[in-house]
């Protein structure tokens, strides 16, 4: 007859041996799962930003839909709060050619633009002979 203490100890020993945290393979598997999750989150967020940006009207479309909000070429008002303070920024980074304009008062996204990248100026290096 087997005592209860012996069987509990054997079960605990088996559980400890099967634990993924204790083995090198388990640690490696956990790191790979974390890395995979981070990559999936990065690309799904990036794709979501792209889709949201494409749903915004272009600047010309915004001006045609809401002509009462256009005072001049430089002053365009928000359709939600009538503010004329807007902020334009790149979708993925500061220098991204995909730009979106946001109202500084209410935070709504208003329109999108595509900015051509600045041409890199080429300079000649003159060496002293």
Rosetta silent file (secondary structure, phi, psi, omega in degrees, C-alpha in Angstrom):
SEQUENCE: XXXXXXXXXXXXXXXXXXXXXXXXXXXXXXXXXXXXXXXXXXXXXXXXXXXXXXXXXXXXXXXXXXXXXXXXXXXXXXXXXXXXXXXXXXXXXXXXXXXXXXXXXXXXXXXXXXXXXXXXXXXXXXXXX
SCORE:     score description
SCORE:     0.000 S_00000001
   1 L     0.000  135.919 -176.167    0.000    0.000    0.000 S_00000001
   2 L   -96.634  132.658  178.926    1.330    3.426   -0.994 S_00000001
   3 L   -76.600  158.681 -179.734    1.160    6.277    1.480 S_00000001
   4 H   -65.945  -35.668 -179.296   -0.337    9.607    0.495 S_00000001
   5 H   -63.911  -41.988  179.807    2.912   11.456    1.176 S_00000001
   6 H   -62.944  -42.778 -177.463    4.838    9.273   -1.248 S_00000001
   7 H   -70.807  -37.673  178.370    2.331    9.747   -4.071 S_00000001
   8 H   -66.138  -41.319  179.066    2.117   13.536   -3.564 S_00000001
   9 H   -64.247  -41.245  178.929    5.901   13.811   -3.586 S_00000001
  10 H   -64.240  -40.725  179.453    6.103   11.761   -6.773 S_00000001
  11 H   -65.589  -44.533  178.388    3.460   13.949   -8.456 S_00000001
  12 H   -61.551  -40.318  179.156    5.244   17.151   -7.404 S_00000001
  13 H   -63.365  -42.580  178.656    8.525   15.767   -8.703 S_00000001
  14 H   -64.959  -41.067  179.212    6.896   14.920  -12.061 S_00000001
  15 H   -64.154  -42.054  178.485    5.313   18.373  -12.317 S_00000001
  16 H   -63.369  -36.618  179.108    8.649   20.060  -11.600 S_00000001
  17 H   -71.067  -28.587 -178.999   10.333   18.025  -14.310 S_00000001
  18 H   -88.894   -8.035 -177.684    7.657   18.951  -16.856 S_00000001
  19 L   -64.542  131.446 -178.859    7.724   22.682  -16.088 S_00000001
  20 L   -74.214  -23.469 -177.259    8.773   24.763  -19.096 S_00000001
  21 L   -70.360  -24.565 -173.551   10.309   27.487  -16.944 S_00000001
  22 L   -87.037  -18.264 -174.880   13.045   25.203  -15.614 S_00000001
  23 L  -102.906  157.196  177.897   14.456   23.966  -18.900 S_00000001
  24 H   -66.510  -35.896  178.697   16.538   25.768  -21.528 S_00000001
  25 H   -65.433  -39.718  179.020   14.097   24.668  -24.222 S_00000001
  26 H   -64.197  -42.597  179.090   11.217   26.140  -22.215 S_00000001
  27 H   -64.750  -43.003  178.681   12.948   29.500  -21.829 S_00000001
  28 H   -63.608  -41.236  178.516   13.775   29.552  -25.528 S_00000001
  29 H   -63.624  -41.770  178.157   10.167   28.678  -26.403 S_00000001
  30 H   -64.171  -42.164  178.190    8.857   31.471  -24.182 S_00000001
  31 H   -63.932  -40.258  177.731   11.209   34.014  -25.770 S_00000001
  32 H   -64.868  -39.305  177.394   10.147   32.919  -29.249 S_00000001
  33 H   -65.090  -40.783  177.870    6.469   33.266  -28.314 S_00000001
  34 H   -64.635  -44.695  178.930    7.060   36.769  -26.943 S_00000001
  35 H   -62.332  -44.672  178.026    8.989   37.773  -30.062 S_00000001
  36 H   -60.381  -42.853  178.125    6.275   36.348  -32.339 S_00000001
  37 H   -62.683  -40.541  178.944    3.596   38.259  -30.409 S_00000001
  38 H   -64.996  -41.211  179.115    5.529   41.513  -30.696 S_00000001
  39 H   -64.829  -43.845  179.017    5.961   41.073  -34.455 S_00000001
  40 H   -62.106  -44.651  178.511    2.260   40.315  -34.921 S_00000001
  41 H   -62.677  -41.458 -179.259    1.259   43.367  -32.876 S_00000001
  42 H   -61.062  -49.418 -176.512    3.670   45.609  -34.791 S_00000001
  43 H   -74.366  -31.978  177.940    2.400   44.610  -38.231 S_00000001
  44 H   -70.318  -37.648  177.517   -1.287   44.548  -37.288 S_00000001
  45 H   -67.195  -41.146 -179.769   -1.017   48.052  -35.804 S_00000001
  46 H   -63.814  -43.094  179.146    0.862   49.284  -38.839 S_00000001
  47 H   -65.654  -38.669  179.202   -1.762   47.841  -41.192 S_00000001
  48 H   -64.248  -41.585  177.525   -4.556   49.355  -39.104 S_00000001
  49 H   -61.505  -41.036  179.439   -2.943   52.818  -39.302 S_00000001
  50 H   -62.720  -45.303  179.728   -2.686   52.494  -43.083 S_00000001
  51 H   -64.976  -41.146  178.391   -6.364   51.545  -43.433 S_00000001
  52 H   -63.552  -41.466  179.889   -7.467   54.396  -41.153 S_00000001
  53 H   -64.152  -40.849 -179.134   -5.331   56.852  -43.130 S_00000001
  54 H   -68.286  -24.638  178.122   -6.809   55.675  -46.448 S_00000001
  55 H   -75.969  -20.269  178.709  -10.355   56.251  -45.126 S_00000001
  56 L   -70.340  147.672  175.660   -9.633   59.931  -44.493 S_00000001
  57 E   -72.797  153.475  173.699  -10.537   62.363  -47.283 S_00000001
  58 E   -72.874  169.703 -179.234   -7.728   64.045  -49.171 S_00000001
  59 H   -61.101  -41.916  178.710   -7.239   67.779  -48.668 S_00000001
  60 H   -64.064  -41.539  177.823   -9.015   68.550  -51.978 S_00000001
  61 H   -62.887  -42.152  179.318  -11.938   66.283  -51.029 S_00000001
  62 H   -61.161  -44.370  179.906  -12.197   67.959  -47.613 S_00000001
  63 H   -66.188  -34.887  178.959  -12.252   71.408  -49.226 S_00000001
  64 H   -74.498  -37.355 -179.786  -14.936   70.315  -51.724 S_00000001
  65 H   -71.223  -36.836 -174.809  -17.150   68.640  -49.096 S_00000001
  66 L  -125.619   68.422 -178.402  -16.976   71.512  -46.619 S_00000001
  67 H   -65.000  -24.994  179.030  -16.503   74.765  -48.583 S_00000001
  68 H   -70.225  -17.541 -179.928  -17.906   76.780  -45.644 S_00000001
  69 H   -91.381   -5.165 -178.466  -14.919   75.660  -43.535 S_00000001
  70 E  -100.181  110.116  177.559  -12.338   76.970  -46.014 S_00000001
  71 L   -88.716  -42.300  175.804  -11.493   80.607  -45.361 S_00000001
  72 L  -152.384 -179.462  179.486   -8.324   80.675  -47.432 S_00000001
  73 L   -63.354  -31.978 -176.893   -5.758   78.210  -48.739 S_00000001
  74 L   -91.445  -20.006 -175.840   -3.868   78.478  -45.438 S_00000001
  75 L  -116.930  109.088  177.560   -6.871   78.581  -43.059 S_00000001
  76 E  -126.497  132.294 -175.443   -9.174   75.568  -42.958 S_00000001
  77 L   -95.848  156.524  177.486  -11.508   74.965  -40.006 S_00000001
  78 L   -73.702  139.807  178.769  -12.442   71.710  -38.268 S_00000001
  79 L   -76.995  -16.104 -176.647  -15.892   70.340  -39.148 S_00000001
  80 L   -92.093  -43.290 -175.037  -16.416   69.143  -35.567 S_00000001
  81 L  -125.343    0.075  177.198  -15.473   72.140  -33.397 S_00000001
  82 L    67.720   18.995  177.728  -14.847   74.944  -35.941 S_00000001
  83 L   -81.169  149.276  177.429  -11.268   75.463  -34.746 S_00000001
  84 L  -105.336   10.724  179.281   -8.639   76.634  -37.206 S_00000001
  85 L   -97.698  112.395 -178.728   -5.716   75.131  -35.283 S_00000001
  86 E  -126.298  162.235 -179.349   -4.538   71.943  -36.936 S_00000001
  87 E  -135.199  128.862  179.525   -1.436   69.811  -36.739 S_00000001
  88 E  -108.514  134.465  179.760    0.031   67.756  -39.564 S_00000001
  89 E  -146.811  164.400  179.602    2.280   64.782  -38.891 S_00000001
  90 E   -77.750  149.984 -176.267    3.622   61.656  -40.581 S_00000001
  91 L   -67.414  -51.179 -177.307    1.737   58.391  -40.264 S_00000001
  92 L  -100.592  -29.771 -178.634    4.625   56.117  -39.223 S_00000001
  93 L  -154.566  176.220 -179.024    7.377   58.615  -38.463 S_00000001
  94 L   -61.412  -36.083 -175.704    8.209   62.293  -38.588 S_00000001
  95 L   -99.221   14.092 -179.541    9.519   62.050  -42.148 S_00000001
  96 L   -67.536  138.812  179.769    6.781   59.758  -43.543 S_00000001
  97 L   -73.845  -20.125  176.687    5.356   60.949  -46.859 S_00000001
  98 E   -85.590  110.633 -175.237    1.865   59.874  -45.725 S_00000001
  99 E  -111.632  150.483  171.763    0.659   62.829  -43.652 S_00000001
 100 E  -134.883  147.121 -177.602   -2.544   63.370  -41.732 S_00000001
 101 E  -107.775  132.874 -175.815   -3.971   66.557  -40.305 S_00000001
 102 E  -125.259  141.402  175.840   -5.574   66.581  -36.844 S_00000001
 103 E   -73.306  131.587  179.996   -7.563   69.294  -35.059 S_00000001
 104 L   -77.807  -18.902 -179.896   -5.695   70.522  -31.975 S_00000001
 105 L   -81.250  -53.034 -173.696   -8.922   71.418  -30.141 S_00000001
 106 L  -107.432  -13.891  175.998  -10.966   68.215  -30.402 S_00000001
 107 L    84.695    5.208  179.124   -8.403   65.687  -31.703 S_00000001
 108 L   -74.779  142.964  173.492  -10.406   64.495  -34.736 S_00000001
 109 E   -77.810  131.757 -173.366   -8.526   63.428  -37.838 S_00000001
 110 E  -105.531  -55.280 -178.896   -9.546   65.729  -40.662 S_00000001
 111 E  -150.785  171.070  179.589   -7.728   64.939  -43.923 S_00000001
 112 E  -124.067  154.539  175.356   -4.720   63.199  -45.406 S_00000001
 113 E  -141.342  162.466  172.538   -2.001   64.303  -47.780 S_00000001
 114 E  -119.668  121.317 -177.753    0.970   62.761  -49.505 S_00000001
 115 L  -102.984  129.408  177.058    4.127   64.793  -49.335 S_00000001
 116 L   -70.590  142.004 -178.904    6.854   64.208  -51.846 S_00000001
 117 L   -68.894  148.985  179.622   10.150   63.500  -50.201 S_00000001
 118 L   -70.362  138.158  179.077   12.725   66.224  -50.264 S_00000001
 119 L   -71.914  138.610  178.747   15.387   65.801  -52.873 S_00000001
 120 L   -79.624  126.421 -179.825   18.803   65.135  -51.466 S_00000001
 121 L   -79.515  132.058  178.758   21.183   67.863  -52.509 S_00000001
 122 L   -97.629  130.011  178.045   24.357   66.602  -54.023 S_00000001
 123 L  -119.154  147.208  179.062   27.489   68.525  -53.252 S_00000001
 124 L   -90.467  135.333  175.124   30.879   68.127  -54.805 S_00000001
 125 L   -89.870  123.373  179.140   33.783   67.495  -52.521 S_00000001
 126 L  -104.455  122.525  179.579   36.739   69.602  -53.520 S_00000001
 127 L  -100.594  141.200  177.866   40.051   68.323  -52.314 S_00000001
 128 L   -77.540  120.211 -179.204   43.029   70.618  -51.929 S_00000001
 129 L  -102.397    0.000    0.000   45.772   69.435  -54.226 S_00000001
